[in-house]
Amino acid sequence: MQVREGMSETSLTVGPGHTLREAARLMHERGIGSAIVLDAELPGPGLLTERDLLAAIGSGLDPDEELVEAHLTSELVFAAPDWSLEEAAAAMVHGGFRHLIVVEGGELVGVLSMRDIVRCWTGDGAACEVPSTAGAGAAAVSGAAVSGA
């Protein structure tokens, strides 16, 4: 299976002047874990991820004051639509990230997330049968008490 079959063609774009709260709200509304950041002053797109938001807020920064431009990742790894999902997964694991920007002919055509790959592999592309109880653990976990640190 290729990246083009698993990627999301529609993605969220935000500007560098959006606040972290604005970006987080838009990401939440769309149920996605990243936003492409377009800035005319950068040579290419940037990416703001859930991890970037957690790092900022977890370190005590104010999401209503902090701007996307100060927290985006600008040194990205790009994928081609004809890469295999295995190539994409290997790039993500090797680089320690969960999103790839997909580019074809110099144009941004989508985003591939680790979640997209897992979705593909547990559907048509699964190498083994997915147990019928695979989603049952989520209900048990959501009802469990969490001990604080």
N, C-alpha and C positions, 0 to 999 in steps of 0.2 A: 504494500500500500504506500502511496506517495503523500507528501506533505499537502499537495493541493486537495487531496481527498479528506484530510483531517482538519485543515486550517479554518479559521473563522474569517470570512471575507469582510464582514461588517465588524468594525472595531470602533472604539471610542477614541477621539482625538481631543486633546486639551491644549491650551496654550501655556507658556511658561509663567504667565501672570495669574493663573488660577490659584486659589488657595488650596492647601491640602484638603480642607474640609469639602470644598466644592468638587474636587476631583474624586474624593472618596464617595461622596453622595452619588455622583454620576456612575461610578463603577458599581456601586451597590444597586442602583436602579436597574442596571443592565445585567447584573449577576456575573460580572467579569472580574478578573484579578489584575488587570493592567490597563493602562491608557497610553496611547501613542502621543508623544509631545512634539508638536510642530513649532519650531522656532526659526524664523528667518535668519537669525544670527548664527545658527549651528549648521554645519555642513550636511547634516542628515537628521533623521528623526531621533528623538530620545524616547525613553520608556519609563513610566512611573508604575511601580508594582505594589501589591499588598505589602511586601516586605519593606519597601521604601517608606510606606505610610506607618507601619508598625515601628520601624526604627526611629522615625521622627517623633511620633507620639510617645513611644516608650521611653525616650530620653528626655521627656518633659517639655518638648516644644509645643507651641500653641498652633493647632491646625487652622485656626482662623486668621493667623498672622503669617504663617510660613507659606512661601510660594513654591509651586511645583519646580521652578527652575533650580532651586537650591537642593532638590532631592532626587532628581531624575538620573537615570543611567544614560550616558551619552555614548559610551563605547560598547556598542552592541555587536552581537553575532547575527548575521543575516543568513536566511535559508532560501534556497530556490524551490519552487513548487515541485520540481521533479526529483528532489531528494527523497529517499525512502524514509519512512517513519523511524526506522532503526538508526539511520544517520543522524536524524534530528535529535532523537533521544540520547545518542552518544555525545553529541555536541553539548546538550544541556547538562548531562551528568559531568562531563569533563570540565565544563565552564562553571558549574555550580549555580545555574539559573534555571528558571522554569518557563521562559517565554522566548520565542524566536520571531523576529520580524521577517515576513516572507516578501521577497522582492523578485520581480521579473522584468527584465529589460530596463532596469533603473527605476521602475515604478513600484511603490508599495502596494502589494495585493492582498495582504492579510497578516494574521498573527496565528502562530501555532503555540499552544500551551501544553504543558505536561498532561493536564487534564484532558485535552483533546486527544493526545496519543493514547492515554489509558482508555478513553471512550472507544476509540477505534479498535484497540487490541482486545477489548472485552465484548466487542460486537462482531462484525464480519471478519476482522483480522485476528481474532483470538487464536493463539497457537494450541490452546487446550480448552476443554470444556469449562465454562464458567459455572461454578456451583450455584444452585438455585437459592442457597442461603447467603450468597455473597453480600447482599444489602441488609441482611437481618441484624448485623452487628451495630449498625448506625442507630437503630431504635434503642437497643440496650445501652449504648454509650450515652445517648442524649438523656436518658432517665437516671443515669448513675450520678451519685454525689461526687463532687470533685473536691479533693482536699487541697487547701491553700498552702502556699509556701511562705 
